[in-house]
């Protein structure tokens, strides 16, 4: 998440907070307090105000777990904690096709100070905005209020191919050839629905599994000129055989060596998408 400078205030009355005894909710809320914008910023024409941050469940999962192979807090734990915080108006959540914007509703109340010397200290110790926290582990040449968020700096075609390649172990690199059709399908389906369709390709039969390409998946007409919706076909596909399908996170962890194929098989998962032909 980059360098960490400055500090935040936490009042002792926090021990009386209704979620204080819920470890996951408390950890997530403190993490959000530490990582939201300290100062307003802009990113791609979006105003990111003080007390806000752009993030995702996957991003929070990686931030909160030093070892993703043995996570201390699961993605479901994070969703539940977010729902807890939302239910008591600690935060508001705005979700779009490409990102989630979280706002700590009383951030200024928590962090505003009345002591001049404290104000001077905070001015000196400028904290990073969440825009900077999305660095891709390499030095950015942008200004101090911007960097490279997960997916958000990329074209729709690049986002799609990253999802496709991660799920299926491929290496397609020509987003320009799919942008037009992808733009159409993004008016029909959410990006997460397209991701779900991609993850079902290995279960759609031998022909689909061996011959499917990004261009073929996104075609709007077949060679006979008939309209087709392969994304919809895949979303309606019911996997069989009693095995649980892997999600994209499990596939990525297995390919990175964080989890083994044998352990997934023991837990009843269909490991064909990650096994070598």
C-alpha positions as CSV (number, residue, x, y, z in Angstrom):
1,X,0.0,0.0,0.0
2,X,3.0,2.3,-0.3
3,X,4.6,4.3,2.5
4,X,2.6,5.0,5.7
5,X,3.0,8.4,7.3
6,X,1.0,10.4,9.8
7,X,-1.6,9.1,12.2
8,X,-5.3,8.9,13.1
9,X,-7.3,9.5,16.2
10,X,-9.2,6.8,18.0
11,X,-11.2,7.9,21.1
12,X,-11.3,5.7,24.1
13,X,-15.1,5.6,23.9
14,X,-14.5,3.3,21.0
15,X,-14.5,0.4,23.5
16,X,-18.2,1.0,24.0
17,X,-18.9,0.8,20.3
18,X,-21.5,-1.9,19.5
19,X,-19.2,-3.7,17.0
20,X,-16.1,-3.6,19.3
21,X,-16.5,-7.3,20.3
22,X,-16.8,-8.4,16.7
23,X,-13.2,-8.9,15.7
24,X,-13.7,-8.9,11.9
25,X,-15.9,-5.8,11.9
26,X,-13.6,-4.0,14.2
27,X,-10.5,-4.8,12.2
28,X,-12.1,-3.8,8.9
29,X,-13.4,-0.5,10.3
30,X,-10.0,0.4,11.8
31,X,-8.4,-0.6,8.5
32,X,-10.8,1.7,6.6
33,X,-10.0,4.6,9.0
34,X,-6.3,4.1,8.3
35,X,-6.7,3.8,4.5
36,X,-9.4,6.3,3.4
37,X,-8.3,9.6,1.9
38,X,-7.0,12.1,4.4
39,X,-7.3,14.9,1.8
40,X,-9.6,15.2,-1.2
41,X,-8.3,14.0,-4.5
42,X,-9.3,13.3,-8.1
43,X,-9.0,10.2,-10.2
44,X,-10.2,9.8,-13.8
45,X,-12.6,12.6,-13.3
46,X,-14.0,11.2,-10.0
47,X,-13.9,13.3,-6.9
48,X,-12.5,11.2,-4.0
49,X,-13.4,13.1,-0.8
50,X,-11.8,13.1,2.6
51,X,-13.0,9.9,4.4
52,X,-13.5,8.0,1.1
53,X,-11.6,5.3,-0.8
54,X,-12.0,3.2,-3.9
55,X,-11.6,-0.5,-3.3
56,X,-13.0,-4.0,-3.9
57,X,-13.6,-7.1,-1.9
58,X,-10.5,-8.7,-3.6
59,X,-8.3,-5.7,-2.7
60,X,-9.5,-5.7,0.9
61,X,-8.8,-9.4,1.1
62,X,-5.2,-8.9,0.0
63,X,-4.7,-5.9,2.3
64,X,-6.0,-7.7,5.4
65,X,-4.2,-11.0,4.9
66,X,-0.4,-11.2,4.9
67,X,-0.7,-14.8,3.8
68,X,-3.6,-15.3,1.3
69,X,-2.9,-19.1,1.5
70,X,-4.0,-19.1,5.1
71,X,-6.2,-16.0,5.4
72,X,-7.2,-14.5,8.8
73,X,-10.3,-13.0,7.3
74,X,-12.2,-14.5,4.3
75,X,-13.9,-12.6,1.5
76,X,-17.3,-13.7,3.1
77,X,-16.1,-12.3,6.5
78,X,-15.3,-9.0,4.7
79,X,-18.7,-8.9,3.1
80,X,-20.4,-9.6,6.4
81,X,-18.3,-6.9,8.2
82,X,-19.2,-4.3,5.5
83,X,-22.8,-5.1,5.9
84,X,-22.5,-4.7,9.7
85,X,-20.9,-1.3,9.2
86,X,-23.5,-0.3,6.6
87,X,-26.4,-1.4,8.8
88,X,-25.4,1.0,11.6
89,X,-24.6,3.8,9.3
90,X,-20.8,3.8,10.0
91,X,-20.2,3.7,6.2
92,X,-22.0,4.0,2.9
93,X,-21.1,1.9,-0.1
94,X,-21.5,3.0,-3.7
95,X,-20.9,0.1,-6.2
96,X,-20.4,0.6,-9.9
97,X,-19.5,-1.8,-12.7
98,X,-15.7,-1.2,-12.1
99,X,-15.2,-0.3,-8.5
100,X,-16.7,0.2,-5.0
101,X,-16.5,3.6,-3.3
102,X,-16.6,3.4,0.5
103,X,-17.3,6.5,2.7
104,X,-16.8,6.7,6.4
105,X,-19.8,8.8,7.3
106,X,-18.4,10.5,10.4
107,X,-14.8,10.6,9.4
108,X,-14.4,14.4,9.9
109,X,-16.1,14.0,13.4
110,X,-13.6,11.2,14.2
111,X,-10.5,13.0,12.9
112,X,-11.1,16.8,13.0
113,X,-8.9,18.4,15.7
114,X,-9.2,21.7,17.6
115,X,-5.6,22.0,18.8
116,X,-3.5,24.1,16.5
117,X,-0.3,22.1,17.1
118,X,-2.1,19.0,16.2
119,X,-3.4,20.6,13.0
120,X,0.2,21.6,12.2
121,X,1.3,18.0,12.8
122,X,-1.3,16.6,10.5
123,X,-0.4,19.2,7.8
124,X,3.2,18.1,8.1
125,X,2.4,14.4,8.1
126,X,0.4,14.2,4.9
127,X,-1.2,10.9,4.5
128,X,-1.5,9.0,1.3
129,X,-4.8,9.0,-0.6
130,X,-6.3,5.6,-1.4
131,X,-5.6,6.3,-5.0
132,X,-1.9,5.8,-4.2
133,X,-2.6,2.6,-2.3
134,X,-3.4,0.8,-5.5
135,X,0.3,0.9,-6.8
136,X,1.2,-2.2,-8.7
137,X,4.4,-2.8,-6.7
138,X,6.4,-0.6,-9.1
139,X,7.2,3.1,-8.9
140,X,4.7,5.3,-10.5
141,X,5.6,8.4,-12.4
142,X,2.3,10.1,-11.6
143,X,1.9,12.9,-9.1
144,X,1.4,12.2,-5.4
145,X,-2.4,12.1,-5.6
146,X,-2.7,9.4,-8.2
147,X,-1.5,5.9,-9.0
148,X,-2.8,2.6,-10.6
149,X,-5.9,1.2,-9.0
150,X,-6.8,-2.4,-9.4
151,X,-8.2,-2.6,-13.0
152,X,-9.4,1.0,-12.9
153,X,-6.7,2.5,-15.1
154,X,-7.3,-0.1,-17.8
155,X,-9.6,-0.2,-20.8
156,X,-12.6,-2.5,-20.7
157,X,-10.8,-4.8,-23.1
158,X,-7.8,-5.0,-20.8
159,X,-10.0,-5.7,-17.8
160,X,-11.8,-8.4,-19.7
161,X,-8.6,-10.1,-20.9
162,X,-7.1,-10.1,-17.4
163,X,-10.2,-11.8,-16.0
164,X,-10.2,-14.3,-19.0
165,X,-6.5,-15.1,-18.7
166,X,-6.6,-15.5,-14.9
167,X,-9.6,-17.8,-15.0
168,X,-8.5,-20.0,-18.0
169,X,-4.7,-19.8,-17.9
170,X,-4.5,-18.2,-21.3
171,X,-2.4,-15.2,-22.4
172,X,-4.5,-13.2,-24.9
173,X,-3.1,-9.7,-25.4
174,X,-5.1,-7.9,-28.1
175,X,-7.9,-6.0,-26.4
176,X,-8.5,-3.8,-29.5
177,X,-10.1,-6.7,-31.3
178,X,-12.8,-7.2,-28.7
179,X,-13.5,-3.6,-27.5
180,X,-16.6,-3.0,-29.8
181,X,-18.5,-6.2,-28.9
182,X,-17.4,-6.0,-25.3
183,X,-18.8,-2.5,-25.0
184,X,-22.2,-3.9,-26.2
185,X,-22.2,-6.8,-23.8
186,X,-21.4,-4.5,-20.9
187,X,-24.7,-2.8,-21.5
188,X,-26.4,-6.2,-21.1
189,X,-24.4,-7.8,-18.3
190,X,-22.3,-6.6,-15.4
191,X,-18.6,-7.3,-15.4
192,X,-19.1,-9.8,-12.6
193,X,-21.6,-11.7,-14.6
194,X,-19.2,-11.9,-17.5
195,X,-16.5,-13.1,-15.1
196,X,-19.0,-15.9,-14.0
197,X,-19.6,-16.9,-17.6
198,X,-15.9,-17.1,-18.3
199,X,-15.4,-19.4,-15.2
200,X,-18.0,-21.8,-16.6
201,X,-16.3,-22.3,-20.0
202,X,-14.4,-25.4,-18.8
203,X,-17.7,-27.0,-17.9
204,X,-19.5,-26.2,-21.1
205,X,-18.2,-29.3,-23.0
206,X,-15.1,-30.3,-24.8
207,X,-15.6,-28.1,-27.9
208,X,-16.1,-24.9,-25.8
209,X,-13.3,-25.7,-23.5
210,X,-10.8,-26.3,-26.3
211,X,-11.9,-23.8,-28.9
212,X,-13.3,-20.8,-27.0
213,X,-11.5,-17.5,-27.5
214,X,-12.3,-14.0,-26.2
215,X,-13.5,-13.0,-29.7
216,X,-15.7,-16.1,-30.0
217,X,-17.2,-15.5,-26.5
218,X,-18.1,-11.9,-27.4
219,X,-19.5,-12.4,-30.9
220,X,-23.0,-11.1,-31.4
221,X,-23.7,-13.2,-34.5
222,X,-22.5,-16.7,-35.6
223,X,-21.0,-17.4,-39.0
224,X,-24.6,-18.0,-40.4
225,X,-25.5,-14.5,-39.4
226,X,-27.8,-15.5,-36.5
227,X,-27.7,-13.6,-33.3
228,X,-26.0,-15.4,-30.4
229,X,-25.5,-14.7,-26.7
230,X,-22.8,-17.0,-25.5
231,X,-22.4,-15.2,-22.2
232,X,-26.1,-15.8,-21.4
233,X,-25.7,-19.5,-22.5
234,X,-22.8,-19.9,-20.0
235,X,-24.6,-18.1,-17.2
236,X,-27.5,-20.6,-17.6
237,X,-25.2,-23.6,-17.7
238,X,-25.7,-26.0,-14.8
239,X,-22.5,-27.8,-13.9
240,X,-22.9,-31.5,-13.1
241,X,-20.9,-34.3,-11.6
242,X,-21.3,-33.4,-8.0
243,X,-18.1,-31.3,-8.0
244,X,-18.0,-27.7,-6.9
245,X,-16.6,-25.2,-9.5
246,X,-13.6,-23.2,-8.6
247,X,-13.9,-19.4,-8.5
248,X,-11.3,-17.0,-10.0
249,X,-9.6,-16.4,-6.7
250,X,-9.1,-20.2,-6.1
251,X,-7.7,-20.6,-9.6
252,X,-5.3,-17.8,-9.2
253,X,-4.1,-19.1,-5.8
254,X,-3.6,-22.6,-7.2
255,X,-1.6,-21.3,-10.1
256,X,0.5,-19.2,-7.8
257,X,1.2,-22.3,-5.6
258,X,-0.7,-21.0,-2.6
259,X,-3.0,-24.1,-2.6
260,X,-2.5,-27.5,-4.2
261,X,-4.7,-29.3,-6.7
262,X,-4.8,-32.4,-4.4
263,X,-6.2,-30.3,-1.5
264,X,-8.9,-28.8,-3.7
265,X,-9.8,-32.3,-4.9
266,X,-10.1,-33.5,-1.3
267,X,-12.6,-30.7,-0.7
268,X,-14.8,-31.7,-3.7
269,X,-13.7,-29.1,-6.2
270,X,-13.5,-29.7,-9.9
271,X,-9.9,-29.0,-10.7
272,X,-10.0,-29.5,-14.5
273,X,-9.6,-25.8,-15.2
274,X,-6.1,-25.8,-13.5
275,X,-4.9,-29.2,-14.5
276,X,-2.5,-29.5,-17.4
277,X,-4.0,-31.2,-20.5
